[in-house]
Amino acid sequence: LLAPQLSLLDNQKPKKSINQISQLLHEIEEAVDIPELNLEKRRYIIQKFSSRFTSKIQAEAIEANWNRKMVGLKEEEKITPYLNMNLEFIRNWKEKKVEILNPRFGYPRLRLSENQKDEFSKYSINSSIAYIIAQQSFLLGHDLLSAANTGTTDDTQKQILTLILNIFLKNIEKPDKMVDLDLFIHLWDKYLKKIEEWKDIFRDRYQKYISLIVNKSFDEIESDYNRRNKFLETNLPIDLFINKMGKIVIQNIKDNRYDIKSYQKLRLGDFQAPFLVILENLNIVINKIKKTYKEYIQIYYFDVMVNRLMEELEKNLLSIKNESTIYIGKKILVYLKNYLHIQFGLKFRLISVRSQAHLLLEFKRLLKDMIEPFIQTFSINIKDLLDYCEFCFKSNPEYKLYITKLHSFQEEIEFIWGFILRNSTLQRFLKKFPNDKDFTPQNFGEEFIQFLTKHRTIIYNLQWREVFFTYIRDFVIRYQNEYEISLGNGEKWPKNKILSMFMEYISNRVKKDTSIDGFIEPMKNYIDKIALSNVQYKNLVEIYHKYIEGLEIVNEFPDFLRQIFYISIESFIKFSYSYPIKKIIGPLRSTEEILTYDLQDMKEDFRKEKSFYGFIVEEEMKYFSSLLAFPKTLLLKSSEPIASSNLKIDHIIDFQILKEKFIKVSISTNFDKISPFLGGEKNV
C-alpha cells in the first residue's frame, strides 16, 4: 500500500485479518507434518496455501475492507446514491496512464419531493460533469505517480556505453563505411566477441594490479596508475578500452562515491569494491547491447523506409498536377507518416528479421496491413480545411481576417461548453434563478443567457459567444412548445427533466457544429451575415465554396491514396539501403570526453537525432516503475451551507473495477440528512 492508503487504515482490521490467516497457516503446517510427505512436498503445499492467503490479504486491502470511515463523514450519516456511471478503460502502459471512454449512466430513484428535487439540482453533479470529474481523477492520479514512473539511469553505465560505441567505430577501418542491415549485425557479432575477451583481460590485469597497491594513498595510486599505463595510450582498440575502463574505476573513487580522502591509505577492500561495481556495470552494458543492436538496426531501417515511402507517395501525389488535391494530400500524408511511425514503434519488438531482404518483405507486409486501418480511423479537422481555404486565397489578403476568425470557432465553442461544465456555472445559475418565475424551457433559456452575459465575463469577451447563445435560444424553440402541450395535459415538467434535455441538446449541438461536416452551417451563417451587411463582401462566399471543395477532396482522397500507396510500395525494390555506419550509430561524445562531459548535454544530443546510444538509454537503461493510478474514493464538499440547516452537502464518488476493462462509478450524497430543512414531504 502507498502512504496515502496507509493513512486510511483502521489498524485493528488488518491485524484481525492477519491473525486469522496466521492461525489457518499454523493448522496447515500441523496437517502436513506427516511421514508420507517429504520435505519438498510439504514446502510445496505450504507455498500454495501461502500464495492463496496472500491474494486474500491483498484483495481485502484493495477493496478497502480495512479502511476507516472517511474523514468528515460520521458513522450515522446516511448516504444515498443518485448517479451511476459505467465506463470502459484502457491501460496505456507506454504512457503509464488509464484512459476511460464510452460512459453509460444510470439514475437511482431519489425519495424526495419535487421541491426537494429542485433544490438538490442546484448542488447535484450531472452526468456530463461526472464524466469530466472521472477523467480528471485519472489524469490527476497519473500526474501524481509521474515522478515514481520517471526513468532513471546509471551515469557509470552511460560512460561505459559511450566508450564501447566509440571503440566500435575505431575498430572499423573506415567510420564512413557503407553498411546495410546484414553487415551491421555481422560487425556487431564480431565486436561483441572481442569485448568479451577484452573484459576478461581488463579483469585479470586489474585484479593483479589491486594486489600491488595496498596501503597507498589515493594520490599515490593515481600517479602510479598513470605511470604504469603510459604504454596503453595508443590508438589500438584493446589498449584504449583497458586504459579508459581503468580511468572510470579511478574516477569512481575520486568522486567520493566511497568517501575516500586523497591522502587516506587504501586497504584492499577500498579499491576492490569500486572495481567490482564497474565490472558488474560493464557486464550489464554488454548484455544490453547484445539485446538491442538487432532491434535498433531494425527500427532504424523501418524509420528510413517510412521516410522513403513518404517521399515516393509525395512524388506520386505531385504527378497529378492539381494544386488543391496536392495541398490537402500533403496534409493527409503528414497524418499517415505519424501513424506509421507510431505503429512501427509499437511493433518493432514483435518482429524478428533475419536479413535485409526479410526486413523489406516484413515492411511491405506490415504496410499493407496498416493502410486500411489508417483510412478508416484518420480524421482531418476544421483547421486543416481552413488552412486550405487560406492557401487558395493567398493572393487575396482581405480574406485572411475572416478565415482567422473562423479558425477560432471550434476552440471557443468547446471552451464555453467546457467552462459551463467544469466551473459549476449551471449550479450557480440555478441558485440565482428567480423564485417567482416558473422553471420553463423559455424562462430557463432567457435567464441563463443573461446570467452568462453578466456574471461570466470570460465568455462575454469571446467572438463566438452569440453562436452559443443561439444554441440556447434554439433549445427554447425546440422544447417550449412541447412543454406547453404537456402542461395543457396536466403534466408539469420537473426541473431535472428540463436540465437533462438542455444538457443533451447542447452537447449534441456542440459535437455536431465542431465536426468538419457540421461546421458548414455556422460558417455559412457567418459569411452570409457579413455579405448581407455590406455588398462589397459578397465574394466572401468563396470561402464557403472552397471549404466544401476541400471536404470533397478529403472524401475522395482515400481511393487515390490506396492507388499511389501500392505503387509506392512496389518501387522499394529499386532502392539501396546502405548507409554510413557512423550515421547509423548517430551522435556520440568522443572517447576523451567520457569522464568529463555533461550527461544532460548528451541527453539533448540524442533527442535531436536518432542514435544507438539514445535508443539503449531510453529503451533498456532507464529503470521505470509501472504504476497505474486507479482512484478509489473522492469526497467533494459544498463550499457553503444549504438553506437554514447550516449543513453542507457532500458528494462521495466511489470507483470500482469490474472484471478486466470496466469501471463502475457511483455518486452518493448526504442530501437526505439536509432535505427535511427544505420543506415538502418525501415521496415513497
C-alpha positions in Angstrom: 0.0 0.0 0.0 1.1 3.6 -0.7 1.5 6.0 2.2 -1.8 7.9 1.5 -3.6 4.5 1.6 -1.9 3.5 4.8 -3.3 6.7 6.4 -6.8 5.5 5.8 -6.4 2.1 7.5 -8.1 1.1 10.8 -5.1 -0.7 12.4 -7.3 -3.2 14.2 -8.9 -4.5 11.0 -5.7 -5.7 9.1 -4.4 -7.1 12.5 -7.5 -9.2 12.9 -7.3 -10.5 9.2 -3.6 -11.4 9.5 -4.2 -13.2 12.8 -6.9 -15.3 11.2 -4.6 -16.1 8.3 -1.7 -17.0 10.6 -3.9 -19.4 12.6 -5.0 -21.1 9.4 -1.4 -21.4 8.2 -0.4 -22.9 11.5 -3.1 -25.5 11.2 -1.9 -26.4 7.7 1.7 -26.7 8.9 0.5 -29.2 11.5 -1.6 -31.1 8.9 1.3 -31.6 6.5 3.7 -32.8 9.3 3.3 -36.4 8.4 5.7 -39.2 7.4 4.0 -39.7 4.0 5.2 -36.3 2.8 8.8 -35.5 2.3 10.3 -32.0 2.9 9.9 -30.9 -0.7 6.2 -31.8 -0.9 5.5 -30.2 2.5 7.2 -27.0 1.3 5.2 -27.1 -2.0 1.8 -27.4 -0.1 2.6 -24.6 2.3 3.7 -22.4 -0.6 0.4 -22.9 -2.4 -1.6 -22.0 0.6 0.6 -19.0 1.4 0.1 -17.8 -2.1 -3.7 -18.1 -1.7 -3.7 -16.4 1.7 -1.5 -13.5 0.3 -4.0 -13.0 -2.5 -6.9 -12.9 0.1 -5.0 -10.3 2.2 -4.2 -8.2 -1.0 -7.9 -8.4 -2.0 -9.1 -7.1 1.4 -6.6 -4.2 1.1 -7.6 -3.3 -2.5 -11.3 -3.5 -1.7 -10.8 -1.1 1.2 -12.2 -3.6 3.8 -9.7 -2.3 6.3 -10.4 1.4 5.8 -11.7 3.8 8.4 -14.8 5.9 7.7 -13.7 8.8 5.5 -12.7 11.9 7.4 -15.7 14.3 7.6 -18.4 11.6 7.4 -19.9 10.3 10.6 -20.9 6.7 11.0 -24.6 7.6 11.5 -24.7 9.8 8.4 -27.0 8.4 5.7 -25.5 8.3 2.2 -27.9 8.0 -0.8 -26.7 7.1 -4.4 -28.1 9.3 -7.1 -25.9 8.7 -10.2 -24.1 5.6 -11.5 -21.7 5.6 -14.4 -20.2 2.6 -16.2 -17.0 3.2 -18.1 -14.7 1.2 -20.3 -11.0 1.7 -19.5 -7.7 1.0 -21.4 -4.4 0.5 -19.7 -1.9 2.6 -21.6 1.4 1.1 -20.3 3.6 3.2 -22.6 2.4 6.5 -21.1 1.6 4.9 -17.7 -2.0 6.1 -17.7 -5.5 4.8 -17.6 -7.9 6.1 -20.4 -11.6 6.0 -19.9 -14.3 6.0 -22.6 -17.9 5.1 -23.5 -19.8 6.3 -20.4 -23.2 4.8 -19.7 -25.4 6.3 -17.0 -27.9 5.1 -14.5 -30.1 7.2 -12.2 -31.2 5.6 -8.9 -34.5 6.9 -7.7 -34.3 9.6 -5.0 -37.1 9.6 -2.5 -37.5 13.4 -2.5 -40.4 15.7 -3.0 -40.5 17.8 -6.2 -39.5 20.9 -4.1 -36.5 19.0 -2.7 -35.5 17.7 -6.1 -35.5 21.2 -7.4 -33.3 22.3 -4.6 -31.0 19.3 -5.0 -30.5 20.1 -8.7 -28.6 23.3 -7.5 -26.0 21.1 -5.9 -26.0 17.8 -7.7 -23.4 16.6 -10.2 -24.9 15.9 -13.5 -23.8 13.2 -15.9 -21.6 15.4 -18.1 -19.8 16.9 -15.1 -19.4 13.4 -13.6 -17.6 12.1 -16.7 -15.3 15.1 -16.6 -14.6 14.5 -12.9 -13.8 10.9 -13.6 -11.4 11.9 -16.4 -9.6 14.5 -14.3 -9.3 12.0 -11.4 -7.5 9.5 -13.6 -5.3 12.3 -15.0 -4.5 13.6 -11.5 -3.5 10.1 -10.4 -1.3 9.8 -13.5 0.4 13.2 -12.7 0.9 12.2 -9.0 2.6 9.0 -10.0 4.7 10.5 -12.8 7.7 11.1 -10.5 7.6 7.4 -9.5 7.2 6.3 -13.1 10.0 8.5 -14.5 13.0 6.6 -15.7 16.4 6.9 -14.1 19.8 5.8 -15.4 23.2 4.9 -14.0 25.8 7.5 -15.1 28.6 4.9 -15.0 26.8 2.7 -17.4 26.4 5.7 -19.7 30.1 6.3 -19.6 30.9 2.6 -20.4 28.3 2.6 -23.2 29.8 5.7 -24.8 33.3 4.1 -24.6 32.2 0.8 -26.2 30.4 2.6 -29.0 33.4 4.9 -29.7 35.8 1.9 -29.8 33.3 0.1 -32.1 33.7 2.9 -34.6 37.5 3.0 -34.2 37.6 -0.8 -34.6 36.2 -0.3 -38.2 38.8 0.7 -40.7 36.6 3.4 -42.2 33.9 5.1 -40.0 32.2 6.2 -43.2 31.9 2.6 -44.4 28.6 1.9 -46.1 26.7 -0.9 -44.4 23.2 -2.5 -44.7 21.4 -4.4 -42.0 23.2 -7.7 -42.7 26.7 -6.1 -42.4 25.8 -4.1 -39.4 24.7 -7.2 -37.5 27.8 -9.1 -38.7 30.1 -6.3 -37.4 28.5 -6.2 -34.0 28.6 -10.0 -33.7 32.4 -9.9 -34.2 32.9 -6.8 -32.0 30.9 -8.2 -29.0 33.1 -11.3 -29.0 36.2 -9.0 -28.8 34.6 -7.0 -26.0 34.1 -10.2 -24.0 37.8 -11.1 -24.5 38.9 -7.5 -23.5 36.7 -7.6 -20.5 38.5 -10.8 -19.2 41.9 -9.2 -19.9 40.8 -6.0 -18.0 39.5 -8.0 -15.0 42.7 -10.2 -14.8 45.1 -7.2 -15.2 43.4 -5.0 -12.6 42.8 -7.7 -10.1 46.6 -8.3 -10.2 47.2 -4.5 -10.1 45.0 -4.1 -7.0 47.1 -6.6 -5.0 50.2 -4.2 -5.5 48.6 -1.0 -4.2 47.7 -1.9 -0.7 48.5 0.8 2.0 49.0 3.6 -0.6 47.1 6.9 -0.7 44.7 7.7 -3.5 47.1 10.3 -4.9 49.9 7.7 -5.0 47.6 5.2 -6.7 46.5 7.6 -9.4 50.1 8.6 -10.1 51.3 5.0 -10.2 48.4 4.1 -12.4 49.2 6.8 -15.0 52.9 5.8 -15.0 52.2 2.0 -15.4 49.6 2.6 -18.2 51.5 5.0 -20.4 52.1 2.2 -22.8 48.3 1.8 -23.2 47.9 5.3 -24.6 47.8 4.1 -28.2 45.1 4.0 -30.8 44.7 0.3 -30.6 41.1 -0.5 -29.6 42.1 -3.0 -26.9 44.6 -0.6 -25.3 42.0 2.2 -25.4 39.4 0.0 -23.8 41.5 -1.2 -20.9 43.0 2.3 -20.2 39.7 4.1 -20.2 37.9 1.4 -18.1 40.7 1.8 -15.5 40.2 5.5 -15.5 36.5 5.0 -14.9 37.4 3.0 -11.8 39.7 5.7 -10.6 37.1 8.4 -11.2 34.5 6.5 -9.2 36.8 6.6 -6.2 37.9 10.2 -6.9 34.2 11.4 -7.0 34.0 10.4 -3.3 31.4 7.8 -4.0 33.1 5.7 -1.4 34.0 8.6 0.9 37.8 8.2 0.4 40.1 11.1 1.0 43.1 11.8 -1.3 45.6 11.3 1.5 44.0 8.3 3.1 45.7 4.9 2.9 43.7 2.4 0.9 43.1 -1.1 2.0 42.5 -3.9 -0.4 38.7 -3.7 0.1 38.6 0.0 -0.5 39.8 -0.5 -4.1 38.1 -3.8 -4.6 34.6 -2.6 -4.1 34.5 0.1 -6.9 36.4 -2.2 -9.2 33.7 -4.9 -8.8 30.9 -2.4 -9.2 32.4 -1.2 -12.5 32.9 -4.7 -13.7 29.3 -5.5 -13.0 28.2 -2.4 -14.8 30.4 -3.4 -17.7 28.6 -6.8 -17.8 25.2 -5.0 -17.7 26.1 -2.7 -20.6 27.4 -5.6 -22.8 24.2 -7.5 -22.2 22.0 -4.5 -23.0 23.9 -4.0 -26.3 23.5 -7.7 -27.1 19.8 -7.4 -26.5 19.3 -4.2 -28.5 21.7 -4.0 -31.5 19.4 -6.1 -33.8 16.3 -4.2 -32.5 18.0 -0.8 -33.1 19.1 -1.5 -36.7 15.6 -2.9 -37.4 13.7 0.1 -36.2 16.3 2.4 -37.8 15.6 0.9 -41.2 11.8 0.9 -40.5 12.1 4.7 -39.9 14.3 5.1 -43.0 11.8 3.1 -45.1 8.8 5.0 -43.8 10.5 8.3 -44.8 11.4 6.8 -48.2 7.8 5.7 -48.6 6.5 9.2 -47.8 8.9 10.6 -50.5 7.5 8.2 -53.0 3.9 9.0 -52.0 4.6 12.7 -52.3 6.3 12.2 -55.7 3.2 10.3 -57.0 0.9 13.0 -55.5 2.8 15.8 -57.3 2.3 14.0 -60.6 -1.4 14.8 -60.7 -0.8 18.5 -61.3 -3.7 19.6 -59.2 -2.8 22.2 -56.5 -5.9 21.7 -54.4 -5.5 17.9 -54.2 -1.7 18.2 -53.6 -2.2 20.6 -50.7 -4.8 18.5 -48.9 -3.0 15.3 -49.9 0.2 16.6 -48.2 -1.9 17.3 -45.0 -3.2 13.7 -45.0 0.3 12.3 -45.7 1.6 14.0 -42.5 -1.1 12.1 -40.6 -0.1 8.9 -42.3 3.6 9.4 -41.6 2.9 9.9 -37.9 0.6 6.9 -37.8 3.2 4.6 -39.5 6.0 5.8 -37.1 3.8 5.1 -34.1 2.7 1.7 -35.4 6.2 0.5 -36.2 7.4 1.9 -32.9 4.9 -0.4 -31.2 5.5 -3.5 -33.4 9.3 -3.5 -33.8 9.9 -5.8 -30.8 7.3 -8.2 -32.1 9.2 -8.7 -35.3 12.5 -10.6 -35.7 14.0 -10.2 -39.1 16.8 -12.5 -40.4 18.2 -10.3 -43.2 17.9 -7.2 -45.2 15.7 -9.0 -47.8 13.5 -10.4 -45.0 13.2 -6.9 -43.5 11.9 -5.5 -46.8 9.3 -8.3 -47.1 8.1 -7.7 -43.5 8.0 -4.0 -44.0 5.8 -4.4 -47.1 3.6 -6.9 -45.4 3.0 -4.6 -42.4 2.4 -1.6 -44.6 -0.4 -3.4 -46.4 -2.0 -4.3 -43.1 -1.8 -0.7 -41.9 -3.2 1.3 -44.8 -6.9 0.3 -44.3 -7.0 0.9 -40.5 -5.5 4.3 -41.2 -8.1 5.2 -43.8 -10.9 4.0 -41.5 -9.7 5.9 -38.5 -7.9 9.1 -39.6 -9.8 12.4 -39.5 -8.8 15.7 -40.9 -10.0 18.7 -38.8 -11.7 22.0 -39.4 -8.3 23.8 -39.0 -6.8 21.8 -41.9 -9.7 22.7 -44.2 -9.5 26.4 -43.2 -5.7 26.3 -43.9 -6.7 25.0 -47.4 -9.0 28.0 -47.8 -6.2 30.3 -46.8 -3.9 28.6 -49.2 -6.4 29.2 -52.1 -6.7 32.9 -51.2 -3.1 33.6 -50.6 -3.1 36.2 -53.3 -6.2 37.9 -51.6 -5.1 39.1 -48.2 -8.5 40.6 -47.4 -9.9 37.1 -46.9 -7.3 36.3 -44.1 -9.1 38.2 -41.4 -12.3 36.3 -41.8 -10.6 32.9 -42.2 -8.7 33.7 -39.0 -11.9 34.3 -37.1 -13.4 31.0 -38.4 -10.2 29.3 -37.1 -11.2 30.2 -33.6 -14.8 28.8 -33.8 -14.2 25.3 -32.6 -11.8 26.3 -29.8 -14.2 28.9 -28.5 -17.4 26.9 -28.7 -15.8 23.9 -27.0 -14.3 26.3 -24.4 -17.6 27.8 -23.5 -19.3 24.4 -23.1 -16.4 23.1 -21.1 -16.4 26.2 -18.9 -20.1 25.7 -18.1 -19.5 22.1 -17.2 -16.2 22.4 -15.3 -16.9 25.5 -13.2 -20.2 24.8 -11.7 -21.7 27.6 -13.8 -25.0 25.8 -14.1 -25.3 25.2 -10.4 -24.5 28.8 -9.6 -27.2 29.9 -12.0 -29.8 27.6 -10.5 -29.2 29.2 -7.1 -29.8 32.7 -8.6 -32.9 31.7 -10.7 -35.8 33.9 -9.6 -38.1 32.2 -7.1 -41.2 34.0 -8.6 -40.6 32.5 -12.1 -41.8 29.1 -13.3 -38.9 26.9 -14.4 -39.9 26.5 -18.1 -37.6 26.0 -21.1 -38.2 29.6 -22.1 -37.6 31.2 -18.7 -34.6 29.0 -18.2 -33.1 29.9 -21.6 -33.6 33.6 -21.2 -32.3 33.8 -17.6 -29.3 31.6 -18.4 -28.2 33.9 -21.3 -28.5 36.9 -19.0 -26.5 35.1 -16.3 -23.7 34.2 -18.7 -23.6 37.7 -20.1 -23.5 39.5 -16.7 -21.5 37.1 -14.5 -19.2 35.2 -16.8 -17.1 38.0 -18.5 -14.6 35.4 -19.8 -17.4 34.2 -22.1 -18.7 37.7 -22.9 -15.2 38.6 -24.4 -15.2 35.7 -26.9 -16.0 36.2 -30.6 -18.4 33.3 -31.0 -20.5 33.7 -27.8 -23.5 34.7 -29.8 -23.5 31.4 -31.7 -23.5 29.6 -28.3 -26.4 31.8 -27.1 -28.2 30.8 -30.3 -27.9 27.2 -29.2 -29.7 28.1 -26.0 -32.4 30.0 -27.9 -32.8 27.1 -30.3 -33.3 24.8 -27.3 -36.1 27.1 -26.1 -37.7 27.0 -29.6 -37.3 23.2 -29.7 -38.8 22.4 -26.3 -41.1 25.3 -25.1 -44.0 24.2 -27.4 -43.7 20.6 -26.1 -43.7 21.8 -22.6 -46.9 23.8 -23.1 -48.6 20.8 -24.6 -47.6 18.7 -21.7 -48.8 21.4 -19.3 -52.2 21.5 -21.0 -52.5 17.8 -20.5 -51.9 18.3 -16.7 -48.2 17.3 -16.7 -45.7 19.8 -15.5 -42.1 19.0 -16.3 -39.9 18.8 -13.3 -36.7 21.0 -13.2 -34.5 17.9 -13.6 -36.1 16.9 -16.8 -35.6 20.3 -18.4 -32.0 20.4 -17.3 -31.4 16.9 -18.7 -32.9 17.9 -22.0 -30.8 21.1 -22.1 -27.5 19.2 -21.3 -28.2 16.6 -24.0 -29.3 19.2 -26.6 -26.3 21.5 -26.2 -23.9 18.6 -26.0 -25.1 17.2 -29.3 -25.2 20.6 -30.9 -21.6 21.4 -29.9 -20.5 18.0 -31.2 -22.2 18.5 -34.5 -21.1 22.0 -35.2 -17.4 21.3 -34.4 -17.3 18.4 -36.8 -15.9 19.0 -40.3 -19.3 18.4 -41.8 -21.4 20.2 -39.2 -19.2 23.3 -39.3 -20.6 24.1 -42.8 -23.8 25.6 -41.3 -22.3 28.0 -38.8 -19.6 29.0 -41.3 -22.2 29.8 -43.9 -24.4 31.7 -41.5 -21.3 33.8 -40.5 -20.4 34.6 -44.1 -24.0 35.3 -45.2 -24.4 37.7 -42.3 -21.3 39.7 -43.4 -22.3 39.7 -47.0 -25.8 40.9 -46.3 -24.4 43.8 -44.1 -22.2 45.0 -46.8 -22.4 44.1 -50.5 -18.7 44.6 -51.1 -18.1 41.4 -49.1 -20.3 39.3 -51.2 -17.3 37.5 -52.6 -16.6 36.0 -49.1 -19.0 33.2 -50.1 -15.9 31.8 -52.0 -14.5 30.8 -48.6 -17.6 28.6 -48.1 -17.2 27.1 -51.6 -13.5 26.4 -51.1 -14.3 24.7 -47.8 -16.8 22.4 -49.5 -14.3 21.8 -52.3 -11.7 20.8 -49.7 -14.2 18.5 -48.0 -15.0 16.7 -51.3 -11.2 16.2 -51.9 -10.9 14.7 -48.4 -13.8 12.3 -49.0 -12.4 11.2 -52.4 -8.7 11.0 -51.4 -8.7 7.5 -49.8 -9.2 5.9 -53.2 -6.3 7.9 -54.6 -4.2 7.1 -51.6 -4.7 3.4 -51.9 -3.7 3.6 -55.6 -0.4 5.5 -55.0 0.3 3.6 -51.8 0.6 0.2 -53.6 2.5 1.7 -56.5 5.0 3.3 -54.0 5.4 0.0 -52.0 6.4 -1.9 -55.2 9.0 0.7 -56.0 11.0 -0.1 -52.9 12.8 -3.0 -54.6 14.8 -0.4 -56.6 16.4 1.3 -53.6 19.7 0.8 -51.9 19.6 0.6 -48.1 23.3 1.0 -47.3 24.2 4.0 -45.1 27.5 5.2 -43.4 27.8 3.2 -40.2 28.7 6.4 -38.3 25.3 7.9 -39.4 23.5 4.7 -38.2 25.2 4.9 -34.8 24.2 8.5 -34.5 25.6 11.4 -32.4 28.2 10.4 -29.8 30.6 12.1 -27.5 34.3 11.4 -28.1 36.3 8.9 -26.0 38.3 11.8 -24.5 35.2 13.3 -23.1 33.6 10.3 -21.4 34.9 11.2 -18.0 34.1 14.9 -18.2 31.1 15.6 -20.4 27.7 16.8 -19.0 25.3 13.9 -19.2 22.4 16.4 -19.7 24.0 17.7 -22.8 24.3 14.1 -24.1 20.6 13.7 -23.4 19.8 16.6 -25.6 22.0 15.3 -28.4 20.2 12.1 -28.8 16.8 13.8 -28.6 17.7 15.8 -31.7 18.7 12.9 -33.8 18.1 9.1 -33.6 21.2 7.3 -32.1 22.1 3.9 -30.9 23.2 5.5 -27.6 19.9 7.2 -27.1 18.0 4.0 -28.1 19.8 1.9 -25.4 19.4 4.6 -22.7 15.7 5.1 -23.3 14.7 1.5 -24.1 17.0 -0.5 -21.8 19.0 1.5 -19.3 16.2 3.6 -17.7 14.6 2.0 -14.7 10.9 2.7 -14.9 8.2 1.9 -12.4 5.0 0.7 -14.0 2.4 2.2 -11.7 -1.1 2.9 -12.9 -3.4 5.1 -10.8 -6.9 4.0 -10.2 -8.9 6.4 -8.0 -10.8 4.8 -5.1 -12.9 7.4 -3.4 -13.4 11.2 -3.8 -15.1 13.4 -1.3 -16.5 16.7 -2.7 -17.9 19.1 -0.1 -20.1 22.2 -1.0 -18.5 25.5 -0.2 -21.5 27.0 1.6 -24.3 25.7 3.8 -27.7 24.8 2.3 -30.9 26.6 3.3 -31.3 27.2 7.0 -29.6 23.9 8.1 -26.1 25.3 8.5 -25.1 21.9 7.0 -23.0 21.3 3.8 -23.7 18.8 1.1 -21.2 16.0 0.5 -20.8 14.1 -2.7 -19.0 10.8 -2.4 -17.6 9.3 -5.6 -16.6 5.7 -5.5 -14.7 3.9 -8.2 -14.9 0.1 -8.5 -13.1 -2.0 -11.1 -15.4 -4.6 -12.7 -13.8 -7.5 -14.5 -10.9 -6.7 -16.8 -11.9 -3.5 -18.6 -14.9 -1.9 -16.9 -15.2 0.6 -14.0 -18.3 1.5 -12.1 -18.5 5.0 -10.7 -21.2 5.6 -8.0 -22.0 9.1 -6.8 -23.8 9.4 -3.5 -24.9 12.3 -1.3 -25.8 13.1 2.3 -28.7 15.2 1.0 -31.2 13.0 2.8 -29.9 14.5 6.1 -30.5 18.0 4.9 -33.7 17.6 2.9 -36.1 18.0 5.9 -34.9 21.6 6.2 -36.2 22.3 2.7 -39.9 21.6 3.3 -42.1 19.2 1.4 -42.8 15.6 2.1 -40.7 12.8 0.8 -42.0 10.6 -1.9 -42.4 6.9 -1.0 
